[in-house]
């Protein structure tokens, strides 16, 4: 097994509260609200050939996620974009994972956090594939989790908030311990929701079906794949999917910035082939992310 290189002991630079600082100096105090009370939000972006795919959408979502947690970001979308670009440049990497993160500081220790300062940082590292090439080629094995996605009235479900990942970690640990790669999570109604860090699609009769994101993240990759599929003449239906239907799917796959388009080979006792629709969308997505971003029209 490869040796783990701890994330706090690496070379490089991290952008923190307005400037690039040495990687190992990017520290926060023990008494930080974000650490104790989960008041923080983050993004996961990917750079391909030196360009961060859909960066502006990620920066907008970071601000929106913060707003949902009643955290007012002082940085604008453009400044967040620039911080990500500067950190990527400083890393010297062309293909990389980009992690912007915002959290409440140490001004107050208690449930209330009205006077807390909002901090913002960006780190960039090499992270070629979220799943191994073998998992990607044969399809992931997913186990249905016993944890359910909560309703929108019980958690800030549309924010990419720290706290929402606790049930994801628990689900993924249980799945891994049972010999699976990841977990499929149902929602509080028992409907299929998503995996622990990626959205879910199934192919049936050449058409795409995906759950309505009313209590989980409507992923940027999810929306990209819906547009891509439609542009190829594939019908896409966003609807309620019950677990009983999973046995009738022809193909299933996950989408996410880190997961990209990854085929599913098994959900509990149901097995799937890596089929033609998944392969086509995976190839088209790989092409799309490497297209140079469109230059804004110059004003004469
Ligand atoms: N759901 C969860 C829980 C996630 O963490 C992610 C990854 N950000 C996604 C879905 C997919 O979102 P995106 O395509 O925007 O990366």
Boltz pocket constraint, residues with backbone or C-beta under 6 A from the ligand:
constraints:
  - pocket:
      binder: B
      contacts: [[A, 44], [A, 194], [A, 195], [A, 196], [A, 197], [A, 198], [A, 199], [A, 216], [A, 217], [A, 218], [A, 219], [A, 220], [A, 221], [A, 222], [A, 255], [A, 256], [A, 257], [A, 258]]
      max_distance: 6.0
